[in-house]
Amino acid sequence: MYGTDEGNDVTRKTVRIAMNGVTGRMGYRQHLVRSILALREQGGLDLGDGTLLWPEPILLGRREYALKALAERHGLDPQNVSTDLDAVLADPDVDIYFDAQVTSAREEALTRAIAAGKHLYTEKPTATGLAGALRLARLAADAGVKHGVVQDKLFLPGLRKLKRLIDGGFFGRILSVRGEFGYWVFEGDWQSAQRPSWNYRAEDGGGIVVDMFPHWEYVLHELFGRVTSVQALATTHVPQRWDENGKPYDATADDAAYGVFELEGGAVAQINSSWAVRVHRDELVEFQVDGTEGSAVAGLRTCRVQHRSLTPKPVWNPDIPATYSFRDQWQEIPDNDDFDNGFKAQWELFLRHVYADAPYHWDLLAGARGVQLAELGLRSSAEGRRLDVPEITL
């Protein structure tokens, strides 16, 4: 729907976006509030060609009362609430379908959205297995709809600074990447858990490998090179947890994973992921990159470096205490830019892709690579061996 703002030549186009799963933590906080509603608060998205996109979210889900409460809280049209996916997809005024449901429900909903001719934007993993993820990518390609997968870590300020260093040749030849991610998720008995209980039930699509390996795939792929092999150990450190109703349940999904990834070009990445670790880091995720010319440690927002010319010469001597701080020997990379919320930044890119045909490569095939790595990671753990990661294509 188009309209012209009085007093100028800007044409405002209302973009109706069906948002499924907005009552969940990520769907609500990052995608609805910090992305779509934030775009509305800034006055819409200017495409630079005289068109201003105005996102109009259609809130989808199973609990109508919860959706109506969200609409009322944020001043949205109460008519733009529905529990009927098919009815919303049948609406010709709805252009985009977004999915932030539990993983086990995603593939079917995306399939229906493709059949309805909607452009797709979705959280990951895109499906519960590689076959399903590739099927979605092929269906979307055949239907001619545009599609994108959330790959938010690439837009973190810390990783954007790291990318700047890589592009500038700071590291020389990159040798290794070490990643530490995670925090202690309370069991739910004497303190409420910070994550929903389905995350710890394999039968509901839970597990840290399924959740985090897709992230590590695109981070490694985009920054350092394609993953060519994986060796992983996935385990369940906390076997019993308590759900949202205070009832105990058996944790059937892995809550920690320890992975080693070979990368195209020869670098090696080692990433630990855990919901059963107490944080002794500056940030909840950190990546240390070591190269022949320098090293860096990047987190969510910060990035510190140590160049070859400034590298100290440690000497092993356990008999005397250290008289200096290793952390103080690193230099902070300045922001040099304004970093917007990463989820919002990617939403803007996807909307430009749909309505201005801007380039965009974080698509369903990229999402399938993440599903593939998670699938192979779990298989590697079960079989106790390293597995090759073949390239996938449509």
C-alpha positions as CSV (number, residue, x, y, z in Angstrom):
1,M,0.0,0.0,0.0
2,Y,1.4,3.4,-1.0
3,G,0.8,6.9,0.1
4,T,2.5,10.2,-0.4
5,D,3.5,12.4,2.6
6,E,2.2,15.9,2.3
7,G,4.8,18.6,1.7
8,N,7.5,16.4,0.2
9,D,8.0,13.9,-2.6
10,V,8.5,10.9,-0.4
11,T,6.2,8.0,-1.1
12,R,5.4,5.9,2.0
13,K,4.9,2.2,1.3
14,T,3.3,0.2,4.1
15,V,4.9,-3.3,4.4
16,R,2.8,-5.8,6.1
17,I,5.0,-8.5,7.8
18,A,3.5,-11.6,9.3
19,M,5.6,-12.2,12.5
20,N,5.2,-15.7,13.9
21,G,6.6,-16.5,17.3
22,V,6.8,-12.9,18.7
23,T,5.7,-14.1,22.2
24,G,9.1,-15.9,22.5
25,R,12.2,-14.2,24.0
26,M,14.1,-13.6,20.7
27,G,11.0,-13.0,18.6
28,Y,9.7,-10.3,20.9
29,R,12.8,-8.6,22.2
30,Q,15.1,-8.5,19.2
31,H,12.8,-8.8,16.2
32,L,9.6,-7.0,17.2
33,V,10.8,-4.4,19.7
34,R,14.4,-3.7,18.7
35,S,14.0,-4.2,15.0
36,I,10.5,-3.6,13.5
37,L,9.2,-1.2,16.2
38,A,12.5,0.5,16.2
39,L,12.2,1.1,12.5
40,R,8.8,2.7,13.1
41,E,10.2,4.9,15.8
42,Q,12.9,6.2,13.5
43,G,10.2,7.1,11.0
44,G,10.5,4.1,8.7
45,L,13.2,2.9,6.3
46,D,14.3,5.3,3.6
47,L,15.3,3.4,0.5
48,G,17.0,6.5,-1.0
49,D,14.9,6.6,-4.1
50,G,11.9,8.5,-2.8
51,T,10.4,5.5,-1.1
52,L,9.9,5.2,2.7
53,L,9.1,1.7,3.9
54,W,6.7,1.6,6.9
55,P,6.6,-1.8,8.5
56,E,3.3,-3.0,9.8
57,P,3.7,-6.2,11.9
58,I,1.0,-8.9,11.9
59,L,1.4,-10.7,15.2
60,L,1.0,-14.5,14.8
61,G,1.0,-17.2,17.4
62,R,-1.0,-19.8,19.3
63,R,-2.0,-17.6,22.3
64,E,-4.4,-14.9,21.1
65,Y,-4.5,-13.2,24.6
66,A,-0.7,-12.9,24.7
67,L,-0.7,-11.4,21.1
68,K,-3.4,-8.9,22.0
69,A,-1.5,-7.9,25.1
70,L,1.6,-7.2,23.0
71,A,-0.4,-5.2,20.5
72,E,-1.9,-3.1,23.3
73,R,1.4,-2.6,25.0
74,H,3.0,-1.2,21.9
75,G,0.1,0.7,20.4
76,L,-0.4,-1.7,17.4
77,D,-3.7,-2.3,15.6
78,P,-5.5,-5.0,17.5
79,Q,-6.9,-6.2,14.2
80,N,-3.4,-7.2,13.2
81,V,-3.4,-10.2,15.6
82,S,-4.1,-13.8,14.5
83,T,-3.7,-17.4,15.4
84,D,-4.6,-18.6,11.9
85,L,-1.4,-18.9,9.8
86,D,-3.2,-19.9,6.7
87,A,-5.6,-17.0,6.8
88,V,-2.7,-14.5,7.2
89,L,-0.8,-16.2,4.4
90,A,-3.8,-15.9,2.1
91,D,-3.9,-12.1,2.6
92,P,-2.5,-10.6,-0.6
93,D,-1.5,-7.5,1.4
94,V,1.0,-9.5,3.4
95,D,4.4,-9.4,1.7
96,I,6.8,-11.0,4.1
97,Y,6.5,-14.0,6.5
98,F,8.9,-14.0,9.4
99,D,9.4,-17.1,11.7
100,A,10.8,-17.2,15.2
101,Q,8.9,-20.2,16.4
102,V,10.5,-23.3,18.0
103,T,12.7,-25.1,15.6
104,S,10.4,-28.1,15.3
105,A,7.5,-26.0,13.9
106,R,9.5,-23.9,11.5
107,E,9.9,-26.1,8.4
108,E,6.2,-26.7,7.9
109,A,5.3,-23.0,8.4
110,L,8.0,-21.8,6.0
111,T,6.8,-24.4,3.4
112,R,3.3,-23.0,3.6
113,A,4.6,-19.4,3.3
114,I,6.5,-20.3,0.2
115,A,3.4,-22.0,-1.3
116,A,1.6,-18.7,-0.6
117,G,4.2,-16.7,-2.5
118,K,5.5,-14.8,0.5
119,H,9.1,-13.5,0.8
120,L,10.7,-15.2,3.8
121,Y,12.9,-14.0,6.7
122,T,13.6,-16.6,9.4
123,E,15.5,-17.4,12.5
124,K,17.8,-20.4,12.5
125,P,18.1,-23.3,12.3
126,T,15.8,-23.3,9.3
127,A,14.9,-27.0,9.8
128,T,15.6,-29.9,12.0
129,G,17.8,-31.7,9.4
130,L,19.8,-30.9,6.3
131,A,17.4,-32.6,4.0
132,G,14.6,-30.3,5.2
133,A,16.8,-27.2,5.1
134,L,17.8,-27.9,1.4
135,R,14.3,-28.7,0.5
136,L,13.2,-25.2,1.7
137,A,16.0,-23.5,-0.2
138,R,15.0,-25.3,-3.4
139,L,11.3,-24.6,-2.9
140,A,12.0,-20.9,-2.4
141,A,14.3,-20.8,-5.4
142,D,11.7,-22.5,-7.6
143,A,8.9,-20.1,-6.3
144,G,11.0,-17.0,-7.1
145,V,10.5,-15.6,-3.6
146,K,13.2,-13.7,-1.8
147,H,14.5,-15.3,1.4
148,G,16.9,-14.5,4.2
149,V,18.1,-16.2,7.4
150,V,19.1,-14.3,10.6
151,Q,22.9,-14.3,11.0
152,D,23.1,-11.7,13.8
153,K,26.5,-12.4,15.1
154,L,28.1,-10.9,12.0
155,F,26.6,-7.6,13.0
156,L,28.0,-7.5,16.5
157,P,30.3,-4.5,17.0
158,G,33.1,-6.7,18.3
159,L,33.0,-8.9,15.2
160,R,32.7,-6.0,12.9
161,K,35.9,-4.6,14.3
162,L,37.4,-8.0,13.8
163,K,36.3,-8.1,10.2
164,R,37.9,-4.7,9.8
165,L,41.2,-6.1,11.0
166,I,41.0,-9.1,8.7
167,D,40.2,-7.0,5.6
168,G,43.1,-4.8,6.5
169,G,45.6,-7.7,6.6
170,F,46.4,-7.1,10.3
171,F,46.8,-10.8,11.1
172,G,49.1,-11.9,8.3
173,R,48.4,-15.6,7.8
174,I,45.6,-16.6,10.2
175,L,46.6,-19.7,12.2
176,S,43.8,-20.4,14.7
177,V,40.5,-19.2,16.1
178,R,39.5,-20.0,19.7
179,G,35.9,-19.3,20.8
180,E,34.3,-19.4,24.2
181,F,30.6,-19.0,24.5
182,G,28.1,-19.6,27.3
183,Y,26.9,-18.9,30.8
184,W,25.2,-20.7,33.6
185,V,21.5,-21.3,32.9
186,F,19.8,-22.0,36.2
187,E,18.2,-25.4,36.5
188,G,14.8,-23.8,37.4
189,D,14.3,-25.3,40.9
190,W,15.5,-22.5,43.2
191,Q,16.0,-19.8,40.6
192,S,14.1,-19.5,37.4
193,A,15.9,-20.5,34.2
194,Q,16.9,-17.8,31.7
195,R,16.0,-20.0,28.7
196,P,12.8,-21.9,27.9
197,S,12.6,-25.6,28.9
198,W,12.2,-26.8,25.3
199,N,15.9,-25.9,24.8
200,Y,16.8,-28.9,26.9
201,R,14.5,-31.5,25.3
202,A,15.8,-33.1,22.1
203,E,12.3,-34.3,21.2
204,D,11.3,-30.6,21.0
205,G,14.3,-29.6,18.8
206,G,16.5,-28.4,21.7
207,G,20.2,-28.8,22.3
208,I,23.2,-26.4,22.2
209,V,24.6,-28.0,19.0
210,V,21.4,-27.4,17.1
211,D,21.3,-23.9,18.5
212,M,24.9,-22.7,18.3
213,F,26.7,-24.6,15.5
214,P,24.6,-22.8,12.9
215,H,26.0,-19.5,14.4
216,W,29.6,-20.8,14.3
217,E,29.2,-21.9,10.7
218,Y,28.4,-18.5,9.4
219,V,30.9,-16.7,11.6
220,L,33.7,-19.0,10.5
221,H,32.6,-19.0,6.9
222,E,32.2,-15.3,6.6
223,L,35.3,-14.2,8.5
224,F,37.9,-17.0,8.1
225,G,36.9,-19.6,5.5
226,R,34.5,-22.5,4.8
227,V,34.4,-25.2,7.4
228,T,35.8,-28.4,5.8
229,S,35.7,-30.8,8.8
230,V,34.3,-31.0,12.3
231,Q,35.1,-33.1,15.4
232,A,32.8,-32.5,18.3
233,L,31.9,-33.8,21.7
234,A,28.3,-33.0,22.8
235,T,27.2,-33.8,26.3
236,T,24.5,-33.1,28.9
237,H,26.1,-31.8,32.0
238,V,22.9,-31.1,33.9
239,P,20.6,-34.1,33.5
240,Q,17.5,-32.7,35.3
241,R,15.9,-29.3,35.1
242,W,12.6,-27.7,36.1
243,D,10.1,-26.2,33.6
244,E,8.1,-23.0,33.5
245,N,5.5,-24.6,35.8
246,G,8.1,-25.7,38.4
247,K,7.9,-29.4,37.4
248,P,11.1,-31.4,37.1
249,Y,11.9,-33.0,33.7
250,D,14.8,-35.0,32.2
251,A,17.1,-32.9,30.0
252,T,17.4,-35.1,26.9
253,A,19.3,-32.5,24.8
254,D,23.0,-31.6,25.0
255,D,23.8,-28.5,27.1
256,A,27.5,-28.2,26.2
257,A,29.5,-28.9,23.0
258,Y,33.2,-28.8,22.4
259,G,34.1,-28.5,18.7
260,V,37.2,-28.4,16.5
261,F,36.7,-27.1,13.0
262,E,39.2,-27.2,10.1
263,L,38.8,-24.3,7.8
264,E,39.5,-23.8,4.1
265,G,43.0,-22.2,3.9
266,G,44.4,-24.2,6.8
267,A,43.3,-22.4,9.9
268,V,41.9,-24.4,12.8
269,A,39.0,-23.2,15.0
270,Q,38.2,-24.5,18.4
271,I,34.9,-23.4,20.0
272,N,33.4,-24.3,23.3
273,S,29.7,-23.8,23.8
274,S,28.0,-24.3,27.2
275,W,24.9,-23.5,29.2
276,A,26.7,-25.0,32.2
277,V,29.7,-22.7,32.6
278,R,30.2,-19.7,34.9
279,V,31.6,-16.7,33.1
280,H,35.2,-15.7,33.7
281,R,35.5,-13.5,30.6
282,D,34.8,-9.9,29.7
283,E,31.8,-10.9,27.6
284,L,29.5,-13.9,27.1
285,V,31.2,-14.8,23.8
286,E,34.8,-14.2,22.9
287,F,36.9,-15.2,19.9
288,Q,40.7,-15.1,20.0
289,V,42.3,-15.0,16.6
290,D,46.1,-15.6,16.2
291,G,48.1,-14.9,13.1
292,T,51.7,-14.6,12.1
293,E,51.6,-10.8,12.3
294,G,49.2,-10.2,15.2
295,S,46.4,-11.5,17.4
296,A,43.0,-10.2,18.5
297,V,40.3,-11.0,21.1
298,A,36.8,-9.9,20.0
299,G,33.6,-10.1,22.1
300,L,30.1,-8.8,21.6
301,R,31.2,-5.2,21.6
302,T,34.9,-4.9,22.2
303,C,38.0,-6.0,20.3
304,R,41.6,-5.9,21.6
305,V,44.8,-6.5,19.6
306,Q,48.4,-7.3,20.0
307,H,50.7,-6.8,17.0
308,R,53.8,-8.8,16.4
309,S,56.0,-5.8,17.0
310,L,54.5,-5.2,20.4
311,T,54.3,-8.9,21.5
312,P,56.0,-9.4,24.9
313,K,58.4,-12.3,25.4
314,P,57.0,-14.4,28.2
315,V,59.3,-16.9,30.0
316,W,57.8,-19.8,31.9
317,N,58.7,-19.7,35.6
318,P,56.1,-21.0,38.0
319,D,58.3,-20.3,41.0
320,I,57.7,-16.6,41.1
321,P,54.4,-14.6,40.8
322,A,53.7,-12.6,37.7
323,T,54.6,-9.0,38.1
324,Y,52.5,-7.7,35.2
325,S,49.0,-8.1,33.8
326,F,48.8,-10.0,30.5
327,R,45.5,-8.2,29.7
328,D,47.2,-4.8,30.0
329,Q,49.6,-5.7,27.1
330,W,46.7,-5.5,24.6
331,Q,45.3,-2.4,22.8
332,E,41.7,-1.5,22.4
333,I,40.3,-1.1,18.9
334,P,38.2,2.2,18.8
335,D,34.6,2.1,17.6
336,N,35.1,4.5,14.7
337,D,31.5,4.0,13.8
338,D,28.0,4.0,15.2
339,F,26.9,0.4,15.7
340,D,23.1,-0.1,15.5
341,N,21.4,-3.2,16.9
342,G,22.6,-6.1,14.8
343,F,19.1,-7.7,14.4
344,K,17.7,-4.3,13.2
345,A,20.7,-3.8,10.8
346,Q,20.0,-7.1,9.2
347,W,16.3,-6.5,8.9
348,E,17.1,-3.2,7.1
349,L,19.3,-5.1,4.6
350,F,16.7,-7.7,4.0
351,L,13.9,-5.1,3.4
352,R,16.2,-3.3,1.0
353,H,16.8,-6.7,-0.7
354,V,13.0,-7.2,-1.1
355,Y,12.0,-3.7,-2.1
356,A,15.1,-2.2,-3.8
357,D,16.7,-5.4,-5.1
358,A,19.8,-4.8,-3.0
359,P,22.3,-7.7,-2.9
360,Y,21.8,-10.2,0.0
361,H,23.5,-13.6,0.4
362,W,22.4,-14.7,3.8
363,D,19.7,-16.9,2.3
364,L,18.2,-20.3,2.9
365,L,21.2,-22.0,1.4
366,A,23.4,-20.3,3.9
367,G,20.9,-21.4,6.6
368,A,21.2,-25.0,5.3
369,R,25.0,-24.9,5.8
370,G,24.4,-24.1,9.5
371,V,21.9,-27.1,9.8
372,Q,24.5,-29.3,8.0
373,L,27.2,-28.4,10.5
374,A,25.0,-29.0,13.5
375,E,23.9,-32.4,12.0
376,L,27.5,-33.4,11.4
377,G,28.5,-32.2,14.8
378,L,26.0,-34.4,16.6
379,R,27.0,-37.3,14.4
380,S,30.7,-36.7,15.1
381,S,30.0,-36.8,18.8
382,A,27.9,-39.9,18.5
383,E,30.5,-41.8,16.4
384,G,33.6,-40.3,18.2
385,R,35.4,-39.3,15.0
386,R,36.2,-36.3,12.7
387,L,33.9,-35.8,9.8
388,D,34.3,-34.0,6.5
389,V,31.9,-31.1,5.7
390,P,31.1,-31.3,2.0
391,E,30.0,-28.2,0.1
392,I,26.3,-28.1,-0.5
393,T,24.5,-26.5,-3.5
394,L,21.0,-26.3,-4.9
